[in-house]
Amino acid sequence: MTPLRLRRDLIYNLESRILLCYTGKVRPSVGLIDAQVRYFQEGREETVAAMHRLKEMTYEMTEALLKGKLDRFGELLDEHWQNKKKLSNKISWSRIDEVYDEVRRRFGVLGGKVIGAGGGGFLMLYSSKQHARLESFMRDAGMPRMHYNVEPEGTKVVAQMGHGFLSASQSLAVAAQESA
C-alpha cells in the first residue's frame, strides 16, 4: 500500500466534511469475509461485478483526493457503499439504511459507509454543508459523532470515551461499557 501525500489544508478540509458517528452496534466479522470470498469463487455475477467495481473505484477515489475534488470523493463514497452492500446482506442493516437514506435526502450527505469489523461500529458520512443540523440529527438517532483527526503516521487513538482513551487494539464496545 502506498500512502497518499495530501496537503495539510486538504486534509483539514476533508476532516471538516466527514462525520464519524458511533452506531452503538458492533458485530463480529466471523464468516462475513469468508462468505464474500466464497460468493466470488462461485462466480456469483453480482458479487464479481461489485468487487471489480470496488477495485476500480479505489483509483477514482485516490485521484479525486489527489486533485482536491472532495465532493467527487463523497459521491464515490456513496457508490462504493452501494457496491459493498452487494457483497453480502450482512454488510448493513435496516436501521443504518434508513438513517443513511434520510441524511442524504435531508442534509445533503453525498456519501457514506459503515466502517468497522463485521459491518458495524461507525457510520462515516461525507457532507459539505449543514454539519450542525446533521450532527444533531445523528445524535438524536442514537449515533453520536466521534471526533477524529487524520494522522499521517496512522491510527494513534480511535476514540476518547469517558475518562480513558481507547487504543486501536481495544474493542469499542468494551470501552463503552467501561465508561458507562
KEFI-170576 format. One record per residue (C-alpha): residue number from 1; residue in three letters; x, y, z. Coordinates in steps of 0.25 Angstrom, whole numbers, padded with zeros to 4 digits, always signed. Layout:
<recs>
k; r; xx; yy; zz
NUM; ala; X; Y; Z .
...
</recs>
This chain:
<recs>
k; r; xx; yy; zz
1; met; +0000; +0000; +0000 .
2; thr; +0005; +0014; -0004 .
3; pro; +0001; +0025; +0006 .
4; leu; -0005; +0037; +0000 .
5; arg; +0003; +0050; +0001 .
6; leu; -0008; +0061; +0003 .
7; arg; -0006; +0075; +0006 .
8; arg; -0010; +0078; +0021 .
9; asp; -0020; +0088; +0017 .
10; leu; -0027; +0078; +0008 .
11; ile; -0027; +0068; +0020 .
12; tyr; -0033; +0079; +0029 .
13; asn; -0044; +0081; +0019 .
14; leu; -0047; +0066; +0017 .
15; glu; -0047; +0065; +0033 .
16; ser; -0058; +0076; +0033 .
17; arg; -0066; +0069; +0023 .
18; ile; -0066; +0055; +0029 .
19; leu; -0075; +0052; +0041 .
20; leu; -0071; +0039; +0048 .
21; cys; -0083; +0034; +0056 .
22; tyr; -0083; +0022; +0066 .
23; thr; -0095; +0013; +0063 .
24; gly; -0095; +0006; +0076 .
25; lys; -0095; -0007; +0069 .
26; val; -0083; -0016; +0068 .
27; arg; -0084; -0029; +0061 .
28; pro; -0073; -0040; +0060 .
29; ser; -0068; -0041; +0046 .
30; val; -0067; -0056; +0047 .
31; gly; -0071; -0062; +0033 .
32; leu; -0074; -0049; +0027 .
33; ile; -0061; -0048; +0018 .
34; asp; -0061; -0063; +0016 .
35; ala; -0075; -0063; +0010 .
36; gln; -0071; -0051; +0001 .
37; val; -0059; -0059; -0004 .
38; arg; -0068; -0072; -0006 .
39; tyr; -0078; -0064; -0014 .
40; phe; -0067; -0058; -0023 .
41; gln; -0061; -0072; -0025 .
42; glu; -0074; -0078; -0028 .
43; gly; -0075; -0067; -0039 .
44; arg; -0088; -0060; -0034 .
45; glu; -0090; -0049; -0044 .
46; glu; -0094; -0038; -0035 .
47; thr; -0082; -0041; -0025 .
48; val; -0072; -0042; -0036 .
49; ala; -0077; -0029; -0043 .
50; ala; -0077; -0022; -0029 .
51; met; -0063; -0026; -0026 .
52; his; -0058; -0021; -0039 .
53; arg; -0065; -0008; -0038 .
54; leu; -0059; -0006; -0024 .
55; lys; -0045; -0009; -0029 .
56; glu; -0047; +0002; -0040 .
57; met; -0053; +0012; -0030 .
58; thr; -0040; +0011; -0022 .
59; tyr; -0033; +0018; -0033 .
60; glu; -0044; +0028; -0035 .
61; met; -0045; +0032; -0021 .
62; thr; -0030; +0033; -0020 .
63; glu; -0030; +0042; -0032 .
64; ala; -0041; +0051; -0026 .
65; leu; -0034; +0053; -0013 .
66; leu; -0020; +0056; -0020 .
67; lys; -0027; +0066; -0029 .
68; gly; -0035; +0072; -0017 .
69; lys; -0048; +0069; -0023 .
70; leu; -0054; +0065; -0009 .
71; asp; -0069; +0066; -0013 .
72; arg; -0066; +0056; -0024 .
73; phe; -0059; +0047; -0014 .
74; gly; -0072; +0048; -0006 .
75; glu; -0080; +0044; -0018 .
76; leu; -0071; +0032; -0020 .
77; leu; -0072; +0028; -0005 .
78; asp; -0087; +0026; -0008 .
79; glu; -0085; +0018; -0020 .
80; his; -0075; +0010; -0012 .
81; trp; -0085; +0007; -0001 .
82; gln; -0095; +0003; -0011 .
83; asn; -0086; -0007; -0017 .
84; lys; -0081; -0012; -0004 .
85; lys; -0095; -0016; +0001 .
86; lys; -0096; -0025; -0012 .
87; leu; -0085; -0034; -0006 .
88; ser; -0094; -0039; +0006 .
89; asn; -0107; -0036; +0012 .
90; lys; -0099; -0035; +0026 .
91; ile; -0091; -0022; +0021 .
92; ser; -0102; -0013; +0026 .
93; trp; -0115; -0014; +0034 .
94; ser; -0129; -0007; +0032 .
95; arg; -0127; +0004; +0043 .
96; ile; -0114; +0008; +0036 .
97; asp; -0120; +0008; +0022 .
98; glu; -0132; +0017; +0027 .
99; val; -0123; +0027; +0034 .
100; tyr; -0113; +0028; +0022 .
101; asp; -0125; +0030; +0012 .
102; glu; -0131; +0041; +0021 .
103; val; -0118; +0049; +0023 .
104; arg; -0115; +0048; +0009 .
105; arg; -0129; +0054; +0006 .
106; arg; -0130; +0064; +0017 .
107; phe; -0116; +0069; +0020 .
108; gly; -0108; +0068; +0006 .
109; val; -0100; +0056; +0010 .
110; leu; -0093; +0052; -0003 .
111; gly; -0087; +0039; +0002 .
112; gly; -0084; +0030; +0014 .
113; lys; -0082; +0016; +0018 .
114; val; -0082; +0007; +0030 .
115; ile; -0067; +0004; +0035 .
116; gly; -0063; -0006; +0046 .
117; ala; -0061; -0021; +0046 .
118; gly; -0074; -0028; +0043 .
119; gly; -0081; -0017; +0036 .
120; gly; -0083; -0009; +0049 .
121; gly; -0077; +0001; +0059 .
122; phe; -0077; +0014; +0051 .
123; leu; -0085; +0021; +0040 .
124; met; -0076; +0031; +0033 .
125; leu; -0083; +0042; +0025 .
126; tyr; -0078; +0052; +0015 .
127; ser; -0085; +0065; +0015 .
128; ser; -0080; +0079; +0011 .
129; lys; -0092; +0086; +0018 .
130; gln; -0101; +0086; +0029 .
131; his; -0092; +0080; +0039 .
132; ala; -0098; +0085; +0052 .
133; arg; -0112; +0080; +0048 .
134; leu; -0107; +0067; +0043 .
135; glu; -0099; +0065; +0055 .
136; ser; -0111; +0068; +0064 .
137; phe; -0120; +0058; +0055 .
138; met; -0110; +0047; +0057 .
139; arg; -0109; +0049; +0072 .
140; asp; -0124; +0048; +0073 .
141; ala; -0124; +0036; +0065 .
142; gly; -0114; +0029; +0075 .
143; met; -0102; +0031; +0067 .
144; pro; -0093; +0042; +0073 .
145; arg; -0082; +0048; +0066 .
146; met; -0068; +0043; +0069 .
147; his; -0057; +0053; +0067 .
148; tyr; -0044; +0049; +0060 .
149; asn; -0032; +0054; +0053 .
150; val; -0025; +0049; +0041 .
151; glu; -0011; +0044; +0046 .
152; pro; +0000; +0044; +0035 .
153; glu; +0006; +0032; +0043 .
154; gly; -0006; +0024; +0045 .
155; thr; -0016; +0022; +0056 .
156; lys; -0011; +0026; +0070 .
157; val; -0025; +0027; +0077 .
158; val; -0038; +0023; +0072 .
159; ala; -0047; +0030; +0081 .
160; gln; -0047; +0036; +0095 .
161; met; -0059; +0031; +0103 .
162; gly; -0061; +0035; +0118 .
163; his; -0048; +0037; +0125 .
164; gly; -0039; +0028; +0117 .
165; phe; -0034; +0027; +0103 .
166; leu; -0038; +0015; +0094 .
167; ser; -0026; +0009; +0087 .
168; ala; -0026; +0003; +0073 .
169; ser; -0025; -0011; +0080 .
170; gln; -0037; -0009; +0089 .
171; ser; -0052; -0013; +0086 .
172; leu; -0060; +0000; +0085 .
173; ala; -0072; -0008; +0091 .
174; val; -0063; -0012; +0103 .
175; ala; -0059; +0003; +0105 .
176; ala; -0073; +0008; +0104 .
177; gln; -0077; -0002; +0115 .
178; glu; -0066; +0002; +0124 .
179; ser; -0069; +0017; +0122 .
180; ala; -0084; +0015; +0125 .
</recs>
